[in-house]
Amino acid sequence: TATITVAGDLNFKPGESMTITMVGSPGNALDWLTVALVGAGPGSYLQWVYVGAGVTNRTWVTPAPKALGNYEVRLFLNDGFTLNSKSGPFSVTRKGK
């Protein structure tokens, strides 16, 4: 199981840059990271990126979602919806940092 963390105070403005770090992924060719609302179904996500074949540790810099809410980052395996791990929650608010 990978460990996924979102850097910072976990309260972002819409579109603000976020740095996500994943450590300990299985390294499958089609493993992928998503940003999704907390509690949303596996197929409901806003942003995604493939981790990369053989890549077990990765840093992903991406904009925070534009919609306000509570989000998490999820690691799915082999281009499917088998959940390996997820980050703790973070928020997107008007206030932000």
Backbone as a printed PyTorch tensor [residue, N CA C, xyz], in Angstrom:
tensor([[[  0.8440,  -1.1850,   0.0000],
         [  0.0000,   0.0000,   0.0000],
         [  0.8810,   1.2370,   0.0000]],

        [[  0.5990,   2.1480,  -0.9020],
         [  1.3690,   3.3920,  -1.0050],
         [  0.9310,   4.3850,   0.0670]],

        [[  1.7920,   5.3470,   0.3290],
         [  1.4750,   6.4720,   1.1970],
         [  1.3570,   7.7000,   0.3140]],

        [[  0.2410,   8.4260,   0.4460],
         [  0.0030,   9.6170,  -0.3590],
         [ -0.1980,  10.7980,   0.5830]],

        [[  0.5690,  11.8750,   0.3460],
         [  0.4430,  13.0740,   1.1640],
         [  0.2730,  14.2960,   0.2700]],

        [[ -0.4390,  15.2700,   0.7870],
         [ -0.6060,  16.5600,   0.1300],
         [  0.1340,  17.5720,   0.9920]],

        [[  1.0810,  18.3020,   0.3850],
         [  1.9090,  19.2340,   1.1430],
         [  1.1300,  20.4930,   1.5020]],

        [[  1.5130,  21.1160,   2.5850],
         [  0.9370,  22.3940,   2.9740],
         [ -0.0430,  22.2650,   4.1130]],

        [[ -0.8190,  23.3370,   4.3080],
         [ -1.7540,  23.3580,   5.4370],
         [ -3.1080,  22.7400,   5.0870]],

        [[ -3.2190,  22.1640,   3.8880],
         [ -4.3870,  21.4020,   3.4400],
         [ -5.6420,  22.2550,   3.2660]],

        [[ -5.4580,  23.5490,   3.0510],
         [ -6.5580,  24.4590,   2.7670],
         [ -6.1300,  25.3200,   1.5810]],

        [[ -6.6620,  25.0130,   0.3980],
         [ -6.2160,  25.6490,  -0.8380],
         [ -7.2880,  26.5510,  -1.4200]],

        [[ -6.8550,  27.5490,  -2.1740],
         [ -7.7600,  28.3610,  -2.9780],
         [ -8.0040,  27.6120,  -4.2840]],

        [[ -9.1390,  27.8050,  -4.9260],
         [ -9.3770,  27.1660,  -6.2220],
         [ -8.2590,  27.4960,  -7.2140]],

        [[ -7.7040,  26.4740,  -7.8490],
         [ -6.6530,  26.6530,  -8.8420],
         [ -5.2540,  26.8260,  -8.2840]],

        [[ -5.1250,  26.9280,  -6.9730],
         [ -3.8040,  27.0790,  -6.3560],
         [ -2.9860,  25.8000,  -6.5610]],

        [[ -1.6950,  25.9450,  -6.7480],
         [ -0.8140,  24.7980,  -6.9740],
         [ -0.7250,  23.9180,  -5.7240]],

        [[ -0.8820,  22.6130,  -5.9230],
         [ -0.7490,  21.6270,  -4.8450],
         [  0.3820,  20.6710,  -5.2030]],

        [[  1.1300,  20.2460,  -4.1960],
         [  2.1660,  19.2440,  -4.3920],
         [  1.7520,  17.9680,  -3.6730]],

        [[  1.6200,  16.9020,  -4.4540],
         [  1.1870,  15.6030,  -3.9460],
         [  2.3690,  14.6500,  -4.0530]],

        [[  2.6470,  13.9230,  -2.9830],
         [  3.7450,  12.9650,  -2.9740],
         [  3.2080,  11.5720,  -2.6890]],

        [[  3.6330,  10.6260,  -3.5180],
         [  3.2550,   9.2290,  -3.3450],
         [  4.5290,   8.4230,  -3.1560]],

        [[  4.5410,   7.5500,  -2.1530],
         [  5.6980,   6.7070,  -1.8580],
         [  5.2240,   5.2670,  -1.7030]],

        [[  5.9060,   4.3420,  -2.3600],
         [  5.6190,   2.9210,  -2.1670],
         [  4.5620,   2.3340,  -3.0660]],

        [[  4.3840,   2.9080,  -4.2450],
         [  3.4250,   2.3640,  -5.2170],
         [  3.9450,   1.0370,  -5.7600]],

        [[  3.0670,   0.1450,  -6.2280],
         [  3.5160,  -1.1180,  -6.8130],
         [  4.3290,  -0.9370,  -8.1080]],

        [[  4.1470,   0.2030,  -8.7950],
         [  4.9300,   0.4550, -10.0040],
         [  4.3890,  -0.1840, -11.2670]],

        [[  3.1020,  -0.5500, -11.2760],
         [  2.5000,  -1.1100, -12.4910],
         [  2.4480,  -0.0490, -13.5870]],

        [[  2.4900,  -0.4680, -14.8260],
         [  2.5530,   0.4580, -15.9560],
         [  1.3570,   1.4070, -16.0230]],

        [[  0.1840,   0.9690, -15.5910],
         [ -1.0150,   1.7910, -15.7430],
         [ -1.6680,   2.1810, -14.4150]],

        [[ -0.8740,   2.2350, -13.3460],
         [ -1.3880,   2.7590, -12.0800],
         [ -1.6120,   4.2560, -12.2540]],

        [[ -2.6300,   4.7910, -11.5650],
         [ -2.9380,   6.2000, -11.7580],
         [ -3.4390,   6.8660, -10.4920]],

        [[ -3.1450,   8.1560, -10.3820],
         [ -3.5680,   8.9820,  -9.2560],
         [ -4.7420,   9.8530,  -9.6880]],

        [[ -5.7010,  10.0510,  -8.7860],
         [ -6.8330,  10.9270,  -9.0630],
         [ -7.0390,  11.8970,  -7.9070]],

        [[ -7.6750,  13.0170,  -8.2020],
         [ -8.1720,  13.9410,  -7.1830],
         [ -9.6900,  13.8440,  -7.2480]],

        [[-10.3120,  13.5440,  -6.0990],
         [-11.7630,  13.3370,  -6.0650],
         [-12.3520,  13.9120,  -4.7890]],

        [[-13.6310,  14.2420,  -4.8470],
         [-14.3390,  14.6550,  -3.6390],
         [-14.3620,  13.4950,  -2.6400]],

        [[-14.1840,  13.8100,  -1.3780],
         [-14.2790,  12.7930,  -0.3330],
         [-15.6690,  12.1650,  -0.4190]],

        [[-15.7440,  10.8490,  -0.4470],
         [-17.0080,  10.1270,  -0.4960],
         [-17.5430,   9.8720,  -1.8950]],

        [[-16.9160,  10.4530,  -2.9180],
         [-17.3690,  10.2280,  -4.2960],
         [-17.0240,   8.8050,  -4.7230]],

        [[-17.7800,   8.2690,  -5.6580],
         [-17.5120,   6.9320,  -6.1720],
         [-16.1930,   6.8790,  -6.9290]],

        [[-15.6600,   5.6730,  -7.1700],
         [-14.3610,   5.5260,  -7.8290],
         [-14.2840,   6.1820,  -9.2020]],

        [[-15.3750,   6.1730,  -9.9470],
         [-15.3550,   6.7440, -11.2870],
         [-15.5810,   8.2450, -11.3150]],

        [[-15.7360,   8.8510, -10.1540],
         [-15.9870,  10.2840, -10.0690],
         [-14.7230,  10.9830,  -9.5880]],

        [[-13.9950,  11.6000, -10.5050],
         [-12.7590,  12.2960, -10.1620],
         [-12.6190,  13.5170, -11.0550]],

        [[-11.7840,  14.4600, -10.6220],
         [-11.6430,  15.7260, -11.3290],
         [-10.3570,  15.8130, -12.1350]],

        [[ -9.2890,  15.2550, -11.6160],
         [ -7.9890,  15.2920, -12.2720],
         [ -7.3590,  13.9160, -12.1160]],

        [[ -6.4720,  13.5790, -13.0440],
         [ -5.7930,  12.2990, -12.9180],
         [ -4.4740,  12.3360, -13.6910]],

        [[ -3.5870,  11.4010, -13.3260],
         [ -2.3070,  11.2530, -14.0150],
         [ -1.8340,   9.8110, -13.8290]],

        [[ -1.2250,   9.2380, -14.8770],
         [ -0.5920,   7.9300, -14.7230],
         [  0.6730,   8.0930, -13.8890]],

        [[  0.9620,   7.1050, -13.0450],
         [  2.1550,   7.1320, -12.2110],
         [  3.3930,   6.8440, -13.0530]],

        [[  3.3210,   5.8420, -13.9280],
         [  4.4490,   5.4840, -14.7910],
         [  4.9650,   4.0920, -14.4880]],

        [[  5.3170,   3.3570, -15.5310],
         [  5.8220,   1.9820, -15.3820],
         [  7.0950,   1.9640, -14.5490]],

        [[  7.1080,   1.1270, -13.5330],
         [  8.2790,   0.9820, -12.6730],
         [  8.4630,   2.1030, -11.6680]],

        [[  7.5730,   3.0850, -11.6740],
         [  7.7020,   4.2250, -10.7580],
         [  7.0080,   3.8750,  -9.4410]],

        [[  7.7590,   3.8960,  -8.3610],
         [  7.1900,   3.5840,  -7.0480],
         [  7.0460,   4.8180,  -6.1640]],

        [[  7.7610,   5.8790,  -6.4880],
         [  7.6640,   7.1470,  -5.7610],
         [  7.4580,   8.2570,  -6.7890]],

        [[  6.5330,   9.1790,  -6.5180],
         [  6.2600,  10.2240,  -7.4960],
         [  5.7620,  11.4750,  -6.8050]],

        [[  6.1610,  12.6140,  -7.3550],
         [  5.6260,  13.9040,  -6.9370],
         [  4.8030,  14.4460,  -8.0900]],

        [[  3.5940,  14.8980,  -7.7910],
         [  2.6780,  15.4330,  -8.7940],
         [  2.2640,  16.8280,  -8.3560]],

        [[  2.5720,  17.8070,  -9.1830],
         [  2.1510,  19.1780,  -8.9150],
         [  0.9770,  19.4650,  -9.8470]],

        [[ -0.1540,  19.8480,  -9.2710],
         [ -1.3800,  20.0540, -10.0320],
         [ -2.1910,  21.1700,  -9.3780]],

        [[ -3.0400,  21.8410, -10.1360],
         [ -3.8820,  22.8740,  -9.5220],
         [ -4.9550,  22.2490,  -8.6250]],

        [[ -5.2920,  22.9610,  -7.5540],
         [ -6.4120,  22.5460,  -6.7160],
         [ -7.6910,  22.6310,  -7.5440]],

        [[ -8.6650,  21.7770,  -7.2490],
         [ -9.9370,  21.8500,  -7.9680],
         [-10.5390,  23.2500,  -7.8910]],

        [[-11.3330,  23.5980,  -8.8940],
         [-11.9670,  24.9260,  -8.9220],
         [-13.2140,  24.9860,  -8.0560]],

        [[-13.8660,  23.8510,  -7.8420],
         [-15.0690,  23.8100,  -7.0080],
         [-14.6850,  23.6800,  -5.5370]],

        [[-15.3960,  24.3950,  -4.6900],
         [-15.1440,  24.3140,  -3.2460],
         [-15.5720,  22.9480,  -2.7250]],

        [[-14.8630,  22.4500,  -1.7120],
         [-15.2350,  21.1730,  -1.1180],
         [-14.0700,  20.5000,  -0.4410]],

        [[-14.3130,  19.2740,   0.0270],
         [-13.2940,  18.4430,   0.6700],
         [-12.8960,  17.3300,  -0.2940]],

        [[-11.6020,  17.1910,  -0.5180],
         [-11.0690,  16.2890,  -1.5280],
         [-10.0440,  15.3380,  -0.9350]],

        [[ -9.6780,  14.3280,  -1.7350],
         [ -8.5980,  13.4010,  -1.3990],
         [ -7.9420,  12.9590,  -2.7020]],

        [[ -6.7330,  12.4280,  -2.5800],
         [ -6.0160,  11.8640,  -3.7240],
         [ -6.0500,  10.3540,  -3.5740]],

        [[ -6.3460,   9.6510,  -4.6690],
         [ -6.4650,   8.1830,  -4.6410],
         [ -5.5120,   7.5590,  -5.6440]],

        [[ -4.9620,   6.4100,  -5.2840],
         [ -4.1290,   5.6120,  -6.1950],
         [ -4.9110,   4.3710,  -6.5900]],

        [[ -5.1950,   4.2610,  -7.8960],
         [ -5.8590,   3.0820,  -8.4540],
         [ -4.8540,   2.2770,  -9.2570]],

        [[ -5.0570,   0.9550,  -9.3080],
         [ -4.1130,   0.0540,  -9.9610],
         [ -4.5660,  -0.3510, -11.3600]],

        [[ -3.5760,  -0.5190, -12.2440],
         [ -3.7450,  -1.1620, -13.5580],
         [ -4.8860,  -0.6170, -14.4120]],

        [[ -5.0000,   0.7030, -14.4760],
         [ -5.9890,   1.3620, -15.3300],
         [ -7.4280,   0.9890, -14.9590]],

        [[ -7.6060,   0.5730, -13.7190],
         [ -8.9370,   0.1850, -13.2490],
         [ -9.3090,   0.9570, -12.0050]],

        [[-10.2470,   0.4080, -11.2450],
         [-10.7250,   1.0710, -10.0370],
         [-10.4350,   0.2670,  -8.7680]],

        [[ -9.3380,  -0.5190,  -8.7940],
         [ -8.8870,  -1.1820,  -7.5750],
         [ -8.0880,  -0.1640,  -6.7710]],

        [[ -8.6440,   0.2490,  -5.6370],
         [ -8.0270,   1.2820,  -4.8110],
         [ -6.8620,   0.6990,  -4.0210]],

        [[ -5.6790,   1.3000,  -4.1880],
         [ -4.5110,   0.8970,  -3.4210],
         [ -4.4230,   1.7190,  -2.1410]],

        [[ -4.5950,   3.0240,  -2.2590],
         [ -4.4900,   3.9010,  -1.0930],
         [ -5.0710,   5.2690,  -1.4180]],

        [[ -5.2080,   6.0900,  -0.3780],
         [ -5.6760,   7.4540,  -0.5720],
         [ -5.0400,   8.3620,   0.4720]],

        [[ -5.0160,   9.6410,   0.1570],
         [ -4.4690,  10.6350,   1.0830],
         [ -5.5000,  10.9620,   2.1480]],

        [[ -5.0660,  11.7190,   3.1240],
         [ -6.0130,  12.3250,   4.0390],
         [ -6.7450,  13.4340,   3.2940]],

        [[ -7.8170,  13.9550,   3.8660],
         [ -8.5920,  14.9910,   3.1720],
         [ -7.8760,  16.3380,   3.1610]],

        [[ -8.2170,  17.1320,   2.1410],
         [ -7.8050,  18.5300,   2.0920],
         [ -8.9940,  19.3340,   1.5850]],

        [[ -8.9680,  20.6390,   1.8210],
         [-10.1070,  21.4930,   1.4840],
         [ -9.7480,  22.5110,   0.4200]],

        [[-10.7460,  22.8520,  -0.3710],
         [-10.6590,  23.9750,  -1.2950],
         [-11.7240,  24.9690,  -0.8400]],

        [[-11.2870,  26.1570,  -0.4490],
         [-12.1790,  27.1810,   0.0630],
         [-11.8500,  28.5250,  -0.5850]],

        [[-12.7410,  29.4560,  -0.4510],
         [-12.4800,  30.8140,  -0.9640],
         [-11.3320,  31.4710,  -0.2030]],

        [[-11.2360,  31.1270,   1.0730],
         [-10.2330,  31.7360,   1.9330],
         [ -8.8350,  31.2340,   1.5820]],

        [[ -8.6540,  29.9190,   1.5300],
         [ -7.3510,  29.3420,   1.1960],
         [ -6.2440,  29.8270,   2.0980]],

        [[ -5.0220,  29.7340,   1.5800],
         [ -3.8460,  30.1520,   2.3640],
         [ -3.7260,  31.6570,   2.3740]]])
